[in-house]
């Protein structure tokens, strides 16, 4: 895993009112650890053949891929992330999960290790075909503690996640953190209501 410290961190959204998030974005001198996902990544941001069941992205072909994603370390809304370089991980740059439109995708992913006490978790994620009612849970993360306890982190449509075609700057608690030339987006949320550290 990569660790990066920001000695004079000045978040891009410091002056904005972000419900539930503001006090964290306004903090300074944060220490971040980027959680390693290379072993769990299962698809590319880019797809070349639509509907072949092989991916990448949403398996809709080159005209509907998440083109233009950077690689390497980048900062989104003051939070550091690392985008996996496609040629260094067997064309696997992201995790794509099962849905009614993606029956061949993974139903769950295990083994993502944080391995230390943390004050908050940040997720850079997005939904596709998110046509269910706002507030409907469409996925969840589960945090496992070293003492055997777990906490479920629900991700609700229009609250903690938004569709990748959305061009809105904020959807519920999710903030638009990156977008490409076609205005396709990735959204950032972070969870602090987990009893960290533990």
C-alpha positions in Angstrom: 0.0 0.0 0.0 1.1 3.6 -0.6 1.2 6.2 2.2 1.2 9.9 1.4 1.2 12.8 3.8 0.1 16.3 3.0 2.0 18.7 5.3 0.1 21.7 4.0 -3.1 20.2 2.7 -5.6 22.7 1.4 -8.7 21.0 0.1 -10.4 22.2 -3.0 -13.8 22.3 -1.4 -12.8 23.9 1.9 -15.2 26.8 1.7 -18.2 24.8 0.5 -21.0 23.5 2.7 -21.1 19.7 2.3 -23.7 18.0 4.4 -22.1 15.4 6.6 -18.6 16.0 5.1 -17.6 19.5 5.7 -15.6 19.1 9.0 -13.4 16.5 7.3 -12.7 18.4 4.2 -11.9 21.5 6.3 -9.2 19.6 8.3 -5.5 20.1 7.6 -2.3 18.0 8.0 -4.1 14.7 7.2 -2.3 11.5 6.7 -3.7 9.2 4.0 -3.0 5.7 3.0 -4.1 4.5 -0.4 -5.6 1.0 -0.2 -4.2 -1.5 -2.7 -6.8 -2.9 -5.1 -4.6 -4.4 -7.9 -5.3 -7.9 -6.9 -9.1 -7.4 -6.8 -9.4 -5.2 -9.9 -11.4 -7.2 -12.5 -12.0 -5.0 -15.5 -10.6 -2.1 -17.5 -12.2 1.4 -17.7 -12.2 0.8 -21.5 -14.3 -1.7 -23.5 -13.7 -2.5 -27.1 -16.5 -4.9 -28.0 -20.0 -4.3 -26.8 -22.0 -7.2 -25.2 -19.3 -9.9 -25.4 -19.5 -10.6 -21.7 -15.7 -9.9 -21.3 -15.9 -6.3 -20.2 -14.4 -3.9 -19.6 -16.3 -1.2 -17.9 -20.1 -1.7 -18.5 -19.4 -4.0 -21.6 -21.1 -1.4 -23.9 -18.2 -1.0 -26.3 -15.8 1.8 -27.2 -18.5 4.4 -27.5 -19.7 4.0 -23.9 -16.5 3.5 -21.9 -14.9 5.6 -19.2 -12.3 7.0 -21.6 -9.6 9.4 -20.5 -9.0 8.1 -16.9 -5.5 9.2 -15.7 -3.1 6.8 -14.1 -0.9 7.1 -11.1 -1.5 9.3 -8.1 -4.0 12.1 -8.3 -5.9 14.3 -5.9 -9.7 14.5 -6.1 -11.4 17.0 -3.9 -8.3 17.1 -1.7 -8.1 13.4 -1.3 -5.3 11.3 -2.8 -6.2 8.4 -5.0 -4.1 6.1 -7.3 -5.5 5.1 -10.6 -4.1 1.7 -11.7 -2.0 1.8 -14.8 -3.6 -0.5 -17.4 -0.4 -2.0 -18.8 0.9 -2.8 -15.3 -2.0 -4.9 -14.1 -3.1 -7.2 -17.0 -5.6 -4.6 -18.3 -7.4 -4.6 -14.9 -7.9 -1.0 -13.6 -11.2 -1.1 -11.6 -13.8 -3.3 -9.9 -17.0 -3.8 -11.7 -19.8 -5.5 -9.8 -22.9 -7.6 -10.8 -26.1 -6.0 -11.8 -29.1 -6.9 -13.9 -27.3 -5.4 -17.0 -24.0 -7.1 -16.0 -24.9 -10.7 -15.1 -21.3 -11.9 -15.8 -19.7 -9.4 -13.3 -18.5 -10.4 -9.8 -21.2 -10.6 -7.2 -18.7 -9.8 -4.4 -15.1 -9.0 -3.9 -13.1 -10.1 -0.8 -9.7 -9.6 0.6 -9.2 -5.8 0.4 -6.9 -5.1 3.3 -6.7 -1.8 5.1 -4.7 -3.3 8.0 -4.6 -0.4 10.4 -6.8 1.9 12.5 -8.3 4.7 10.5 -10.5 7.8 11.2 -12.5 7.5 7.9 -12.8 5.5 4.7 -13.0 7.2 1.3 -14.5 5.5 -1.7 -14.2 6.6 -5.3 -17.1 4.8 -7.1 -20.0 5.1 -9.4 -23.2 3.3 -10.5 -24.5 2.3 -14.0 -28.1 2.0 -15.0 -29.1 3.5 -11.6 -32.8 3.8 -12.4 -34.1 2.6 -9.1 -35.7 5.0 -6.6 -33.5 7.4 -4.8 -32.5 6.0 -1.4 -32.7 2.4 -2.5 -29.6 0.4 -1.4 -27.9 -0.8 -4.5 -24.7 -2.2 -3.0 -22.8 -2.2 0.3 -19.3 -2.5 1.7 -18.5 -4.5 4.8 -15.7 -3.4 7.1 -14.1 -6.3 9.0 -12.3 -5.5 12.3 -9.4 -7.5 13.7 -11.5 -8.4 16.7 -14.0 -10.3 14.4 -16.6 -7.5 14.3 -18.1 -6.2 11.1 -20.0 -3.1 10.0 -22.1 -2.8 6.9 -21.7 0.4 4.9 -24.9 0.8 2.8 -24.6 2.6 -0.6 -27.9 4.1 -1.6 -28.8 5.4 -5.1 -28.7 9.2 -5.1 -27.3 9.4 -1.6 -23.9 7.8 -1.4 -23.5 7.0 -5.1 -24.6 8.5 -8.5 -24.8 7.3 -12.1 -21.6 7.7 -14.1 -23.5 9.7 -16.7 -24.5 12.3 -14.1 -22.9 15.7 -14.6 -24.1 17.1 -11.2 -21.4 18.3 -8.8 -23.1 16.7 -5.8 -25.7 14.0 -5.5 -26.8 13.4 -1.9 -23.5 12.9 0.0 -21.6 12.0 -3.1 -19.3 14.6 -4.7 -18.2 14.5 -8.3 -14.5 14.0 -8.1 -13.4 13.3 -11.7 -15.0 13.5 -15.1 -13.8 13.0 -18.7 -14.4 15.0 -21.9 -17.8 13.4 -22.4 -18.8 14.4 -18.8 -18.8 10.8 -17.6 -17.9 10.9 -13.9 -16.5 9.2 -10.8 -18.0 10.2 -7.4 -16.3 10.4 -4.0 -17.9 9.6 -0.6 -16.3 9.0 2.7 -17.6 7.2 5.7 -16.8 8.3 9.2 -19.8 6.8 11.1 -18.1 3.5 11.7 -16.6 3.8 15.1 -13.1 4.2 13.7 -10.5 3.8 15.1 -11.1 0.4 16.7 
